[in-house]
Amino acid sequence: MPLKSRACIRRKRATDSVAIHCNDIIRGCFAKGGLFFSIFSLHDMTVQFPSKFFLAPMAEISTPALRRLISDFGDHAVYHSEMLSASALLSGGFHDETMTARYDFDRHLVYQIAGNDPAIMAEACRRLADRGPFGININMSCPVSRIVKKGWGAALLNDIQRAAAIVRACRAATGFPLSVKVRSGFENDDLKRMLECASMLCDEGIDYIILHPRCAKIYYSRTAKWQLVKELKQFVRIPVIGNGDIVSAESARQRMTETGCDGIMIGRGAVQTPWIFAACEEYFTHGKYDITVNIRDCFLAGIDYIERYLPVHLHKSRAHRFCMYFSKNVFHSHSLFTDVRNADCLAAIREIVASYFRRNPHEEIKRFAE
Ligand SMILES: Cc1cc2nc3c(=O)[nH]c(=O)nc-3n(C[C@H](O)[C@H](O)[C@H](O)COP(=O)(O)O)c2cc1C
C-alpha cells in the first residue's frame, strides 16, 4: 500500500470519532475500575490538547523543579518528564520515587519512556498509568551514544520493525494519549524514511507525533529544519508537534504559521525563560505580550525548587544544569556560571547568585514585551 494511503486510514479513524478530552474519560474509567475498557477503544479518539505548548523532555532538566518554576507563571503547557528508562522503572527504586513523582502543578504531564523491549515498554506504560498522566511518550529521538548503543532512542529510527512492535505493545497497554518523539533521520535528514516511519506510527495507532527536525548524528548543532515539520504535517492526519530552536513567543507563532503544525515544543528556551509559555499564551491569544520578571527571584526560586523537589544527591548536578541555561539572562553570564560550576552545594550557589545581583541591581527586573 502506498505511504500516503496508509497514513490516511488513520485520519478516517480519528475524524470519525467524537472529539472528547481523552484524559477526562480515561480518568473516569479508572475511577470506575477500568470497566469501560472492553466497550470503548479509547485510543481511537481524537486527542484534545489542553494547550498548544509543550515542555520538552530533557534528561536531568525537565524535573519537578523546573516544572514548578514554569507553573509559577501559569498553567500554560503540557509538560514532559525527563526520559525514563523503562527497565529501570520496572526494577523500582530511584526511578519510581524521584523521576515519576507527579505534583499538583503537573496537571498535564506526559511521561517519556525509553527502551527497546516491547514487553518492558508496555509494562512501563501500565505502571505509569497509575500516576494519572496526560499521556505517554516513546523516545525515538535521543542521539546519545550510550542510549543508541543499547538500541534505544534514535536507534529505533534504523529498526522500524522493532519500533513498530514497541508502539503496538504500548498501544495495547495504555488508553492514555500515546505519542512518539522522532528526529528527521539518523545519519542524515531523510524525508522518505521519516514519512515511512510516520506512516508506521499512524498505523500502530499513536495519537500524535513530535518531530525534532534534525538528524540524530548532529545532536543539537545547526538549525532545526522546520520545513520537515511542514512536510510531516501535510503527510499525516494525526496532530504534529514541532520542536527545535524556539526561544520566543514570536518564533513559536512564526513556526506554527509556516508549518501548520498543531503545537510547539520548547526545551532549552524554557529553561532559560521559564515564562516563555505564558508569553506564548498571551501572544497567541491577544497578538502581544508584556511580562515583567524579577530575574533574581526567579533564579533563586529555581534553586529552591531543586532543594524542595529533588533528593540531596542530585542537588549539585541539577542546579548546575539549570544555572547553565538560566544564567544567560544576565550580562556577565559566563563568569556567573563559572562561579556556580565551582560551587558544590546549593547554599553556595544561592550566595553566588544573590551576590551577583547585589553587584548588578539594575539587572534584577526585566520586561519582556512585543
Ligand atoms: C540537556 C538536554 C537533555 C535532553 N534530553 C532529552 C530526553 O531525555 N528525551 C528527548 O526526547 N529529548 C531530549 N532532549 C532534546 C529536547 O527534548 C529537544 O528535542 C531539543 O533540545 C530541541 O529543542 P530546543 O531547541 O527547544 O531545546 C534533550 C535536550 C537537552 C538540551
The ligand as a Tripos MOL2 file, in Angstrom:
@<TRIPOS>MOLECULE
LIG
   31    33     1     0     0
SMALL
NO_CHARGES

@<TRIPOS>ATOM
      1 C1         20.2500   18.6430   28.1440 C.3       1 LIG1
      2 C2         19.2490   18.0480   27.2150 C.ar      1 LIG1
      3 C3         18.6640   16.8420   27.5220 C.ar      1 LIG1
      4 C4         17.7320   16.2640   26.6440 C.ar      1 LIG1
      5 N1         17.1300   15.0880   26.9710 N.ar      1 LIG1
      6 C5         16.1750   14.5760   26.1650 C.ar      1 LIG1
      7 C6         15.4440   13.4280   26.5460 C.ar      1 LIG1
      8 O1         15.6510   12.8480   27.6160 O.2       1 LIG1
      9 N2         14.4950   12.9690   25.6870 N.ar      1 LIG1
     10 C7         14.2300   13.5750   24.4810 C.ar      1 LIG1
     11 O2         13.3680   13.1320   23.7370 O.2       1 LIG1
     12 N3         14.9080   14.6800   24.1140 N.ar      1 LIG1
     13 C8         15.8450   15.1900   24.9300 C.ar      1 LIG1
     14 N4         16.4590   16.3460   24.5860 N.ar      1 LIG1
     15 C9         16.0840   17.0250   23.3360 C.3       1 LIG1
     16 C10        14.9610   18.0370   23.6040 C.3       1 LIG1
     17 O3         13.7780   17.3920   24.0100 O.3       1 LIG1
     18 C11        14.6800   18.8710   22.3320 C.3       1 LIG1
     19 O4         14.2840   17.9830   21.3190 O.3       1 LIG1
     20 C12        15.9020   19.6320   21.8630 C.3       1 LIG1
     21 O5         16.5400   20.2820   22.9360 O.3       1 LIG1
     22 C13        15.4990   20.6750   20.8080 C.3       1 LIG1
     23 O6         14.5630   21.5780   21.3320 O.3       1 LIG1
     24 P1         15.0090   23.0530   21.8480 P.3       1 LIG1
     25 O7         15.7720   23.6930   20.7260 O.co2     1 LIG1
     26 O8         13.7200   23.7440   22.1580 O.co2     1 LIG1
     27 O9         15.8900   22.8470   23.0460 O.co2     1 LIG1
     28 C14        17.4020   16.9200   25.4350 C.ar      1 LIG1
     29 C15        17.9900   18.1510   25.1470 C.ar      1 LIG1
     30 C16        18.8940   18.7230   26.0090 C.ar      1 LIG1
     31 C17        19.4970   20.0610   25.6570 C.3       1 LIG1
@<TRIPOS>BOND
     1     1     2 1
     2     2     3 ar
     3     2    30 ar
     4     3     4 ar
     5     4     5 ar
     6     4    28 ar
     7     5     6 ar
     8     6     7 ar
     9     6    13 1
    10     7     8 2
    11     7     9 ar
    12     9    10 ar
    13    10    11 2
    14    10    12 ar
    15    12    13 ar
    16    13    14 ar
    17    14    15 1
    18    14    28 ar
    19    15    16 1
    20    16    17 1
    21    16    18 1
    22    18    19 1
    23    18    20 1
    24    20    21 1
    25    20    22 1
    26    22    23 1
    27    23    24 1
    28    24    25 2
    29    24    26 1
    30    24    27 1
    31    28    29 ar
    32    29    30 ar
    33    30    31 1
@<TRIPOS>SUBSTRUCTURE
     1 LIG1         1 GROUP 0 **** ****
